[in-house]
Amino acid sequence: MTSISWAVPAGSPEAVPHSLDEAEGFSAIFDAHFAEIHRYVAQRLGDDIAEDIVAETFLTAFRKRSRYDPSRAGVRAWLYGIATNLVGRQRRVEVRTLRALGRHGLDPDAPGHEERVAARVSAESLRPSLAAAVAELHQRDRDVLLLVALADLSHEEVAAALGIPYGTVGSRLNRARRKLRAILGETNPMLDPEETRRG
């Protein structure tokens, strides 16, 4: 098996042992990135589904470890790419979750599973009007927007994660922002309605 070295500074979030082929090396990747990948998936799909998606993310990464090319993407972006592809397979769940949050806001006692999940996991990151608007975006635009907004990836990392050109990241992000502004009537969805009324 081939040994893979990471070209990153020691102590950075990307720093891991020198080989993916050794169980300890892959275990270090899991330990270093599980929490943030889980947080990202949970914000998109809810905690219940996140466990399975994140487990599948790391299982897929382990199975494809011999094909990982550190010159194309850092391990963090690689994992986000796998997770985003798996989230894409749950497109209906994500859209239902976002729409539920848009309908019921942050009420944790809202009826139905999707509503409870949406209220619990998205309360900190999405206002109801924004969640409903994000649900209306095309999946590829939503992926770029949420990788930037929820995972805090750079444009370069998003391009690597999704396997798309750098320029495409910018155009999809701009398109998503433009659509959100149009849907939301040029308002800032992150402001509380009370704050907006007070000026």
TAVENSUL-V298311 format. One record per run of one state. SS is the DSSP state (alpha for helix, beta for strand, coil for the rest). FROM is the first residue (numbers start at 1). TO is the last residue. If there is no record, write none. Layout:
BEGIN
SS;FROM;TO + SS;FROM;TO
END
This chain:
BEGIN
coil;1;22 + alpha;23;45 + coil;46;46 + alpha;47;63 + coil;64;64 + alpha;65;67 + coil;68;74 + alpha;75;88 + coil;89;90 + alpha;91;104 + coil;105;112 + alpha;113;122 + coil;123;127 + alpha;128;135 + coil;136;138 + alpha;139;149 + coil;150;154 + alpha;155;162 + coil;163;165 + alpha;166;183 + coil;184;192 + alpha;193;198 + coil;199;199
END
